[in-house]
Amino acid sequence: MSGLEIEKKFLVRNHSYQTQNSGQSHIQQGYICSDRGRTVRVRIRDDRGYLTIKGPSSDNGLSRYEFEKEIDPDEAQELMKLCEKSEGTGKPLMIDKTRYLVKSGRHTFEVDEFHGENEGLVVAEVELQSEDEDYLLPDFINKEDEVTGDRKYYNSQLLKHPFSTWPKDGESAVR
């Protein structure tokens, strides 16, 4: 798959998505490159591997070019060895999360419940066909909790600045 990715992102502040989901998967991912203008991501979702290249985000953070290719899971495991590494341990930095799929109207929201150093953070995304497309928010998301374009919620940034290190100022999502 390749093309323009248009998505909105929201904080999730309650767990009702867990009972509304139509499917879930376990995701582990790392970044070979996480520069501001481009990222190269390696992902294993359940038993499938993916290599994804993303271009720079638009000024409003709503859209960016994305190329994604399914790869052999063993190849993905090998590529993970090339991912950016922890300065402390020298081991590849990895995002670990459970993704829940929740239908709302004609859209499916992907709700990511993070684990490890990002435990307690829950973020939902919805992909759109255009930047002005209408969508129906599920009851566990409030419009004022939109974080589209806020770089600290990018997975590539959560590796460098995990949620567990953020100040506890009331802005946090479900804990």
Contacts in CASP RR format, 6 or more apart in sequence:
PFRMAT RR
TARGET T0000
AUTHOR 0000-0000-0000
METHOD contacts of the structure
MODEL  1
MSGLEIEKKFLVRNHSYQTQNSGQSHIQQGYICSDRGRTVRVRIRDDRGY
LTIKGPSSDNGLSRYEFEKEIDPDEAQELMKLCEKSEGTGKPLMIDKTRY
LVKSGRHTFEVDEFHGENEGLVVAEVELQSEDEDYLLPDFINKEDEVTGD
RKYYNSQLLKHPFSTWPKDGESAVR
1 66 0 8 1.000
1 67 0 8 1.000
1 68 0 8 1.000
1 69 0 8 1.000
2 65 0 8 1.000
2 66 0 8 1.000
2 67 0 8 1.000
2 68 0 8 1.000
3 65 0 8 1.000
3 66 0 8 1.000
3 67 0 8 1.000
4 63 0 8 1.000
4 64 0 8 1.000
4 65 0 8 1.000
4 66 0 8 1.000
5 54 0 8 1.000
5 63 0 8 1.000
5 64 0 8 1.000
5 65 0 8 1.000
5 66 0 8 1.000
5 127 0 8 1.000
6 62 0 8 1.000
6 63 0 8 1.000
6 127 0 8 1.000
6 128 0 8 1.000
6 129 0 8 1.000
6 130 0 8 1.000
6 131 0 8 1.000
6 133 0 8 1.000
7 62 0 8 1.000
7 63 0 8 1.000
7 125 0 8 1.000
7 126 0 8 1.000
7 127 0 8 1.000
7 128 0 8 1.000
7 148 0 8 1.000
8 62 0 8 1.000
8 125 0 8 1.000
8 126 0 8 1.000
8 128 0 8 1.000
8 135 0 8 1.000
8 146 0 8 1.000
8 148 0 8 1.000
9 123 0 8 1.000
9 124 0 8 1.000
9 125 0 8 1.000
9 146 0 8 1.000
9 147 0 8 1.000
9 148 0 8 1.000
9 149 0 8 1.000
9 150 0 8 1.000
9 153 0 8 1.000
10 123 0 8 1.000
10 124 0 8 1.000
10 125 0 8 1.000
10 137 0 8 1.000
10 141 0 8 1.000
10 142 0 8 1.000
10 145 0 8 1.000
10 146 0 8 1.000
10 147 0 8 1.000
10 148 0 8 1.000
11 122 0 8 1.000
11 123 0 8 1.000
11 124 0 8 1.000
11 145 0 8 1.000
11 147 0 8 1.000
11 153 0 8 1.000
11 173 0 8 1.000
12 111 0 8 1.000
12 122 0 8 1.000
12 123 0 8 1.000
12 124 0 8 1.000
12 140 0 8 1.000
12 141 0 8 1.000
12 145 0 8 1.000
12 173 0 8 1.000
12 174 0 8 1.000
13 122 0 8 1.000
13 140 0 8 1.000
13 142 0 8 1.000
13 145 0 8 1.000
13 173 0 8 1.000
13 174 0 8 1.000
14 140 0 8 1.000
14 174 0 8 1.000
15 122 0 8 1.000
15 140 0 8 1.000
15 174 0 8 1.000
16 139 0 8 1.000
16 140 0 8 1.000
17 100 0 8 1.000
17 102 0 8 1.000
17 109 0 8 1.000
17 111 0 8 1.000
17 122 0 8 1.000
17 124 0 8 1.000
17 138 0 8 1.000
17 140 0 8 1.000
18 100 0 8 1.000
20 102 0 8 1.000
20 138 0 8 1.000
20 140 0 8 1.000
21 100 0 8 1.000
21 101 0 8 1.000
21 102 0 8 1.000
21 111 0 8 1.000
22 101 0 8 1.000
22 102 0 8 1.000
22 103 0 8 1.000
22 108 0 8 1.000
23 100 0 8 1.000
23 101 0 8 1.000
24 98 0 8 1.000
24 99 0 8 1.000
24 100 0 8 1.000
24 101 0 8 1.000
25 45 0 8 1.000
25 46 0 8 1.000
25 98 0 8 1.000
25 99 0 8 1.000
26 45 0 8 1.000
26 46 0 8 1.000
26 96 0 8 1.000
26 97 0 8 1.000
26 98 0 8 1.000
26 99 0 8 1.000
27 43 0 8 1.000
27 44 0 8 1.000
27 45 0 8 1.000
27 95 0 8 1.000
27 96 0 8 1.000
27 97 0 8 1.000
27 98 0 8 1.000
27 99 0 8 1.000
27 112 0 8 1.000
28 43 0 8 1.000
28 44 0 8 1.000
28 80 0 8 1.000
28 94 0 8 1.000
28 95 0 8 1.000
28 96 0 8 1.000
29 41 0 8 1.000
29 42 0 8 1.000
29 43 0 8 1.000
29 44 0 8 1.000
29 94 0 8 1.000
29 95 0 8 1.000
29 155 0 8 1.000
30 41 0 8 1.000
30 42 0 8 1.000
30 43 0 8 1.000
30 80 0 8 1.000
30 83 0 8 1.000
30 84 0 8 1.000
30 92 0 8 1.000
30 93 0 8 1.000
30 94 0 8 1.000
30 95 0 8 1.000
30 159 0 8 1.000
31 39 0 8 1.000
31 40 0 8 1.000
31 41 0 8 1.000
31 42 0 8 1.000
31 83 0 8 1.000
31 84 0 8 1.000
31 93 0 8 1.000
31 155 0 8 1.000
31 156 0 8 1.000
31 159 0 8 1.000
32 40 0 8 1.000
32 41 0 8 1.000
32 42 0 8 1.000
32 79 0 8 1.000
32 82 0 8 1.000
32 83 0 8 1.000
32 84 0 8 1.000
33 39 0 8 1.000
33 40 0 8 1.000
33 84 0 8 1.000
34 84 0 8 1.000
34 156 0 8 1.000
34 157 0 8 1.000
34 159 0 8 1.000
34 160 0 8 1.000
36 56 0 8 1.000
37 55 0 8 1.000
37 56 0 8 1.000
37 57 0 8 1.000
38 53 0 8 1.000
38 54 0 8 1.000
38 55 0 8 1.000
38 56 0 8 1.000
39 52 0 8 1.000
39 53 0 8 1.000
39 54 0 8 1.000
39 55 0 8 1.000
39 156 0 8 1.000
40 51 0 8 1.000
40 52 0 8 1.000
40 53 0 8 1.000
41 50 0 8 1.000
41 51 0 8 1.000
41 52 0 8 1.000
41 53 0 8 1.000
41 54 0 8 1.000
41 155 0 8 1.000
41 156 0 8 1.000
42 49 0 8 1.000
42 50 0 8 1.000
42 51 0 8 1.000
42 52 0 8 1.000
42 76 0 8 1.000
42 79 0 8 1.000
42 80 0 8 1.000
42 82 0 8 1.000
42 83 0 8 1.000
43 49 0 8 1.000
43 50 0 8 1.000
43 51 0 8 1.000
43 52 0 8 1.000
43 76 0 8 1.000
44 50 0 8 1.000
44 73 0 8 1.000
44 76 0 8 1.000
44 77 0 8 1.000
44 80 0 8 1.000
45 99 0 8 1.000
47 73 0 8 1.000
48 70 0 8 1.000
48 73 0 8 1.000
49 70 0 8 1.000
49 71 0 8 1.000
49 72 0 8 1.000
49 73 0 8 1.000
49 75 0 8 1.000
49 76 0 8 1.000
50 68 0 8 1.000
50 69 0 8 1.000
50 70 0 8 1.000
50 71 0 8 1.000
50 76 0 8 1.000
51 68 0 8 1.000
51 69 0 8 1.000
51 71 0 8 1.000
51 76 0 8 1.000
51 79 0 8 1.000
52 66 0 8 1.000
52 67 0 8 1.000
52 68 0 8 1.000
52 69 0 8 1.000
53 66 0 8 1.000
53 67 0 8 1.000
53 68 0 8 1.000
54 64 0 8 1.000
54 65 0 8 1.000
54 66 0 8 1.000
54 67 0 8 1.000
55 64 0 8 1.000
55 65 0 8 1.000
55 66 0 8 1.000
56 64 0 8 1.000
57 63 0 8 1.000
57 64 0 8 1.000
57 149 0 8 1.000
58 64 0 8 1.000
60 131 0 8 1.000
60 148 0 8 1.000
60 149 0 8 1.000
61 148 0 8 1.000
61 149 0 8 1.000
62 131 0 8 1.000
62 148 0 8 1.000
62 149 0 8 1.000
63 131 0 8 1.000
71 79 0 8 1.000
80 92 0 8 1.000
80 94 0 8 1.000
81 92 0 8 1.000
82 92 0 8 1.000
83 92 0 8 1.000
83 93 0 8 1.000
83 94 0 8 1.000
84 92 0 8 1.000
84 93 0 8 1.000
84 159 0 8 1.000
85 91 0 8 1.000
85 92 0 8 1.000
85 93 0 8 1.000
86 92 0 8 1.000
86 93 0 8 1.000
93 159 0 8 1.000
93 160 0 8 1.000
94 159 0 8 1.000
95 114 0 8 1.000
95 118 0 8 1.000
95 155 0 8 1.000
95 158 0 8 1.000
95 159 0 8 1.000
96 114 0 8 1.000
96 115 0 8 1.000
96 116 0 8 1.000
96 118 0 8 1.000
97 112 0 8 1.000
97 113 0 8 1.000
97 114 0 8 1.000
97 115 0 8 1.000
97 118 0 8 1.000
98 112 0 8 1.000
98 113 0 8 1.000
98 115 0 8 1.000
99 110 0 8 1.000
99 111 0 8 1.000
99 112 0 8 1.000
99 113 0 8 1.000
100 110 0 8 1.000
100 111 0 8 1.000
100 112 0 8 1.000
100 113 0 8 1.000
101 108 0 8 1.000
101 109 0 8 1.000
101 110 0 8 1.000
101 111 0 8 1.000
102 108 0 8 1.000
102 109 0 8 1.000
102 111 0 8 1.000
102 124 0 8 1.000
102 138 0 8 1.000
103 109 0 8 1.000
104 126 0 8 1.000
104 135 0 8 1.000
104 136 0 8 1.000
104 137 0 8 1.000
104 138 0 8 1.000
105 135 0 8 1.000
105 136 0 8 1.000
107 126 0 8 1.000
107 127 0 8 1.000
107 128 0 8 1.000
107 135 0 8 1.000
107 136 0 8 1.000
108 126 0 8 1.000
109 124 0 8 1.000
109 125 0 8 1.000
109 126 0 8 1.000
109 138 0 8 1.000
109 141 0 8 1.000
110 124 0 8 1.000
110 125 0 8 1.000
110 126 0 8 1.000
111 122 0 8 1.000
111 123 0 8 1.000
111 124 0 8 1.000
112 122 0 8 1.000
112 123 0 8 1.000
112 124 0 8 1.000
112 125 0 8 1.000
113 120 0 8 1.000
113 122 0 8 1.000
114 120 0 8 1.000
114 121 0 8 1.000
114 122 0 8 1.000
114 123 0 8 1.000
114 158 0 8 1.000
114 163 0 8 1.000
116 162 0 8 1.000
116 164 0 8 1.000
117 162 0 8 1.000
117 163 0 8 1.000
117 164 0 8 1.000
117 165 0 8 1.000
118 158 0 8 1.000
118 162 0 8 1.000
118 163 0 8 1.000
118 164 0 8 1.000
119 163 0 8 1.000
119 164 0 8 1.000
120 163 0 8 1.000
120 172 0 8 1.000
120 173 0 8 1.000
120 174 0 8 1.000
120 175 0 8 1.000
121 158 0 8 1.000
121 163 0 8 1.000
121 172 0 8 1.000
121 173 0 8 1.000
121 174 0 8 1.000
122 173 0 8 1.000
122 174 0 8 1.000
123 147 0 8 1.000
123 153 0 8 1.000
123 173 0 8 1.000
124 138 0 8 1.000
124 140 0 8 1.000
124 141 0 8 1.000
126 135 0 8 1.000
128 135 0 8 1.000
137 143 0 8 1.000
147 153 0 8 1.000
151 157 0 8 1.000
152 158 0 8 1.000
152 161 0 8 1.000
152 166 0 8 1.000
163 172 0 8 1.000
166 172 0 8 1.000
END
